[in-house]
Amino acid sequence: MYRYRTALAVVGLWLAACSVKQEDFEAQLAEAVCEKYMRCGVSYDKDSCKRGQLQQHIDLYTLTTRYSEALQAGWMQYDAAAATACLEKIRTSSCDQPPLPMRLLMEEMGTSAECRFLFGQVKDGERCDRSGDCGLRSFCTTSSSSSCGTCQPLAGEGMTSSLLTQCEEGLITLKGVCQKPLEEGQTCESAGVFGLGPCAPGLFCDMRNKVCRRAASLGQSCGLSQAPCRWNLVCIEGTCQVPRTQGAFCRTRYSGLHIQSDCKQELFCDADPYTRGTCRELLGEDASCRHDLECDWGLYCHGAYPSSSTRGTCRRFAQEDEDCTSRACENRFYCGLSHICRPIPPLRQSCAGKPGP
């Protein structure tokens, strides 16, 4: 028992010494995500991966942009030790699952059971913005872009619910009722949307056979009539393979607006659609390009029309207060009537600090 307590004390001291500060979380999250991408064969270059995560993804859904007002108002509290544990889980978890599963993001980063380090302080019956403002067993009733909600108890198994966030942890909304996710081999009727299907994590609903299945792993068959490949693999010539590295042969496939390459992230396939090419590093500013995915982070392919094989030029996104007459604004901004990039306003003002119920 003494040794066990000593071990716990050592772990506690380590967490206290290494805890991630709130202002450092985004950078540390990018580091953890990219470490997993490298380990699982998705990324080619860790530094480029981190730049891409910070510029394209992480700043859209983490502390600085989404929760600043709630944290300042005391509606949420940031737990540095829990944030450290969350990052370690992301960094070291199995390659069976992506580092940031869609369910985690839909439940909101930092407030889901998978990775909780933001703890709601608003009591049941009091005003709230989002479910993360409420206690662990409560959700926020807000359902529109113009009104605040109130914290209410989560629905248990078998109770009615219209949203995923209204059910107790471990349950999903299926046909308007809170239920446990379907396990492998169970019958399913819908593939779901945004990666949130009726099946348990790591499974998908095979709509041909109406059954929950695992994604295809390395070397298994894939294609339109087969299971999709696991998140860190690509379907090449009918089998799931590791994304290809710099200098390897590759192909680019178009499906509507979706463009898929055989190459690792931070690389692109230098080839016209359905022809053979080579995996290359992303292109710099002013380089000739076929589509956005050929350009480096922070750039886009201006003037390109892939459907007609019209090439464009890699250009830098316009930032806040910059002219957008002939350039696209970066994704946090919109091009105003004066042709100047302005911050995209929130759907509604935060309820934090507002008087009244």
C-alpha positions in Angstrom: 0.0 0.0 0.0 2.9 2.4 0.9 4.5 1.8 -2.5 1.1 2.4 -4.3 0.6 5.7 -2.5 4.2 6.7 -3.2 3.6 5.9 -6.9 0.4 8.0 -7.0 2.3 10.9 -5.3 5.0 10.7 -7.9 2.5 10.7 -10.7 0.7 13.7 -9.1 3.9 15.7 -8.8 4.8 14.9 -12.5 1.4 16.1 -13.7 1.7 19.3 -11.6 5.2 20.0 -13.0 4.2 19.2 -16.6 0.7 20.5 -16.7 -0.2 22.4 -19.9 -1.1 26.1 -19.4 -4.3 27.3 -20.9 -2.5 29.7 -23.3 -0.2 26.9 -24.5 -2.9 24.3 -25.2 -3.4 24.9 -28.9 0.3 24.5 -29.7 0.5 21.4 -27.5 -2.6 20.0 -29.2 -1.0 20.4 -32.6 2.1 18.7 -31.3 0.2 15.7 -30.0 -2.0 15.3 -33.1 1.1 15.4 -35.4 3.0 13.0 -33.3 0.2 10.5 -33.8 -0.1 11.3 -37.5 3.6 10.6 -37.9 3.4 7.3 -35.8 0.3 6.1 -37.7 1.8 6.8 -41.2 -0.4 9.8 -42.1 2.1 12.6 -42.1 5.3 13.2 -44.0 6.8 16.1 -42.0 6.0 16.9 -38.4 6.8 20.6 -38.6 4.6 21.1 -41.7 1.9 19.1 -40.0 1.9 21.4 -36.9 1.7 24.5 -39.1 -1.2 23.0 -41.0 -3.1 22.0 -37.8 -2.7 25.5 -36.3 -3.6 27.4 -39.5 -6.4 25.2 -40.8 -8.0 23.3 -38.0 -7.2 23.8 -34.3 -7.8 27.5 -34.0 -11.4 27.0 -35.2 -12.6 24.8 -32.3 -10.4 25.2 -29.2 -10.0 27.5 -26.2 -9.1 30.8 -27.8 -11.9 31.0 -30.3 -14.8 29.1 -28.8 -14.7 29.3 -25.0 -12.9 32.5 -24.1 -16.0 34.3 -22.9 -17.3 31.4 -20.9 -13.9 31.0 -19.2 -13.7 34.7 -18.4 -17.2 34.7 -17.0 -16.5 31.6 -14.8 -19.0 29.4 -16.6 -16.2 27.0 -17.3 -13.0 26.1 -15.6 -9.8 24.9 -17.2 -8.1 21.9 -15.6 -4.4 21.9 -16.6 -3.7 18.4 -15.3 -6.7 17.0 -17.2 -5.6 18.8 -20.3 -2.2 17.2 -20.0 -3.8 13.7 -19.6 -6.0 14.4 -22.7 -3.0 15.4 -24.8 -1.1 12.2 -23.7 -4.2 10.1 -24.7 -4.3 11.8 -28.1 -0.5 11.3 -28.6 -0.3 7.6 -27.6 -3.7 6.1 -28.5 -4.1 3.3 -30.9 -4.0 3.9 -34.7 -7.4 2.3 -34.9 -8.9 5.7 -34.2 -8.0 9.2 -35.4 -6.5 11.6 -32.8 -9.6 13.9 -33.0 -12.6 11.6 -33.7 -15.7 13.4 -35.1 -17.8 12.5 -32.1 -15.3 14.2 -29.8 -15.4 17.4 -32.0 -19.2 17.4 -32.2 -19.6 17.0 -28.4 -17.1 19.9 -28.3 -13.3 19.7 -27.6 -12.5 19.7 -23.9 -16.0 18.9 -22.7 -16.5 15.3 -24.0 -16.0 12.2 -22.0 -13.1 11.2 -24.3 -11.0 14.3 -23.6 -12.4 16.4 -20.7 -10.4 19.3 -19.3 -13.1 22.0 -19.4 -15.6 21.7 -16.5 -18.9 23.5 -16.6 -19.9 25.5 -13.5 -23.5 26.5 -14.3 -26.1 24.9 -12.2 -29.3 23.3 -13.5 -32.0 25.9 -14.2 -29.5 28.6 -14.8 -28.7 30.4 -18.2 -26.1 28.8 -20.5 -24.5 29.0 -24.0 -23.6 25.4 -24.6 -23.7 22.1 -22.8 -20.1 22.5 -21.8 -21.2 25.3 -19.5 -23.2 22.9 -17.4 -22.2 20.2 -14.9 -21.1 16.7 -15.9 -24.7 15.2 -15.9 -26.4 18.2 -17.5 -26.9 19.8 -21.0 -27.8 23.2 -22.3 -31.3 23.5 -23.8 -30.3 26.2 -26.3 -31.6 25.3 -29.8 -31.4 28.5 -31.8 -28.8 31.0 -32.9 -30.7 33.9 -31.1 -31.5 32.6 -27.6 -29.7 31.4 -24.5 -30.7 28.1 -22.9 -30.8 26.7 -19.4 -28.9 23.7 -17.9 -31.1 20.6 -17.5 -30.3 17.0 -16.5 -29.2 14.6 -19.3 -31.5 12.0 -20.5 -30.8 8.4 -19.5 -31.1 5.2 -21.6 -34.6 4.8 -23.1 -35.5 8.5 -22.6 -36.4 10.8 -25.6 -33.8 13.1 -27.0 -33.3 15.0 -30.2 -29.6 15.6 -30.0 -26.5 13.6 -29.1 -25.5 16.1 -26.4 -28.8 15.5 -24.5 -28.0 11.9 -23.7 -25.9 10.6 -20.8 -22.3 9.8 -21.6 -21.9 6.5 -23.5 -25.3 6.9 -25.2 -26.4 8.1 -28.6 -29.6 9.5 -30.0 -31.2 6.8 -32.2 -34.7 7.4 -33.6 -35.3 10.1 -31.0 -34.3 7.9 -28.0 -31.1 7.7 -26.0 -29.5 4.3 -26.6 -26.2 2.5 -26.4 -24.3 2.5 -29.7 -24.7 -0.6 -31.9 -21.9 -3.2 -31.7 -20.2 -5.0 -34.5 -22.6 -7.3 -36.3 -25.8 -5.6 -35.1 -28.3 -4.4 -37.6 -28.2 -0.7 -38.5 -30.4 1.4 -40.9 -28.5 4.7 -41.3 -24.9 5.7 -42.0 -25.4 8.9 -40.0 -24.0 12.3 -40.9 -20.6 14.0 -40.1 -19.2 10.7 -39.1 -21.7 10.2 -36.3 -23.5 7.0 -37.2 -25.4 4.6 -34.9 -22.5 2.2 -34.6 -19.9 2.2 -31.8 -16.6 4.0 -32.2 -14.4 2.3 -34.8 -17.4 0.9 -36.7 -19.5 2.1 -39.6 -22.9 1.1 -40.9 -22.5 -1.0 -44.0 -25.6 0.2 -45.9 -25.5 -2.7 -48.4 -25.8 -5.3 -45.7 -27.4 -3.1 -43.0 -24.9 -4.2 -40.4 -22.2 -2.5 -38.2 -18.7 -3.3 -39.4 -15.1 -2.4 -38.9 -13.3 -0.3 -41.5 -10.9 -2.3 -43.7 -7.3 -2.6 -42.3 -4.0 -2.8 -44.1 -4.0 -5.1 -47.1 -7.8 -5.7 -47.1 -10.0 -5.0 -50.0 -11.6 -1.6 -50.5 -13.6 0.3 -53.0 -17.1 1.5 -53.8 -18.7 -1.9 -53.1 -16.3 -2.7 -50.2 -15.6 -1.3 -46.7 -13.8 2.0 -46.5 -10.2 2.0 -45.3 -9.3 2.8 -41.8 -8.7 6.6 -41.3 -4.9 6.4 -41.7 -4.9 4.3 -44.9 -5.8 5.0 -48.5 -7.5 2.7 -51.1 -4.9 2.1 -53.8 -5.7 -0.4 -56.6 -8.4 -2.1 -54.6 -6.5 -2.6 -51.3 -5.9 -0.5 -48.2 -2.3 0.8 -48.1 -0.2 3.2 -46.2 -0.2 6.7 -47.8 2.8 7.0 -50.1 5.9 9.1 -49.3 7.9 11.7 -51.3 9.1 10.4 -54.7 6.6 7.4 -54.8 4.3 6.8 -57.7 0.7 8.0 -57.1 -2.7 8.9 -58.6 -5.2 11.6 -57.9 -8.9 10.8 -58.0 -11.8 13.2 -58.2 -15.3 12.5 -56.8 -17.5 15.6 -57.3 -15.8 18.3 -55.3 -13.7 15.8 -53.3 -10.1 15.2 -54.3 -8.2 12.2 -53.0 -4.5 11.6 -53.3 -2.4 8.5 -52.6 0.2 10.6 -50.8 0.8 11.4 -47.2 -0.3 14.8 -45.7 2.1 17.6 -46.5 2.6 16.0 -50.0 0.5 16.1 -53.2 0.3 13.9 -56.2 1.8 15.7 -59.2 -0.5 14.2 -61.8 -3.6 15.0 -63.8 -6.7 13.1 -62.7 -6.5 9.3 -63.1 -2.9 9.5 -64.5 0.3 8.3 -62.9 2.4 10.9 -61.1 4.8 11.4 -58.2 4.3 12.5 -54.6 5.9 15.9 -54.1 6.2 18.5 -51.3 3.5 21.2 -51.3 4.0 24.1 -53.6 5.0 27.6 -52.5 3.5 31.0 -53.3 3.2 31.9 -57.0 3.7 28.3 -58.1 1.4 26.9 -60.9 -1.3 24.5 -59.4 -4.2 22.3 -60.3 -6.2 22.7 -57.0 -5.9 23.9 -53.4 -4.4 20.7 -52.1 -1.3 21.2 -54.1 -0.5 24.5 -52.3 1.3 24.8 -48.9 -0.6 25.7 -45.7 -1.9 29.2 -45.8 -2.1 29.2 -49.6 -4.9 28.4 -52.1 -4.9 27.8 -55.8 -6.3 31.0 -57.3 -8.0 30.8 -60.6 -8.0 27.0 -60.9 -10.9 25.0 -62.2 -10.1 21.2 -61.8 -13.2 20.1 -63.8 -11.9 21.9 -66.9 -8.1 21.3 -66.2 -7.6 25.1 -65.9 -4.5 25.7 -63.8 -4.2 28.4 -61.2 -1.5 30.0 -59.0 -0.8 29.4 -55.3 -1.6 32.6 -53.5 -1.6 33.6 -49.9 -5.0 34.0 -48.2 -5.9 37.6 -47.3 -5.9 38.3 -43.5 -7.9 40.7 -41.4 -8.1 44.2 -42.8 -6.4 43.2 -46.0 -7.8 43.8 -49.5 -9.8 40.9 -50.9 -10.7 42.3 -54.3 -8.7 39.6 -56.0 -7.9 37.2 -53.2 -9.9 34.9 -50.9 -10.0 35.7 -47.2 -8.6 33.2 -44.7 -11.3 30.9 -43.2 -11.8 33.0 -40.0 -12.7 36.1 -42.1 -15.2 37.2 -44.8 -14.8 39.7 -47.6 -17.0 42.7 -46.7 -18.7 45.2 -49.0 -15.6 47.4 -48.9 -13.5 44.4 -50.2 -11.7 44.2 -46.8 -11.4 40.9 -44.8 -13.4 41.2 -41.6 -13.8 38.6 -38.7 -16.7 36.3 -39.2 -19.2 37.3 -36.4 -20.5 34.6 -34.1 -24.0 33.2 -34.8 -25.1 35.0 -31.7 -23.6 36.9 -28.8 -22.5 34.9 -25.8 -25.0 34.6 -23.0 -22.1 34.9 -20.5 -22.4 38.1 -18.5 -25.9 38.9 -19.8 -28.5 39.9 -17.2 -31.7 38.0 -16.8 -32.8 34.3 -17.0 
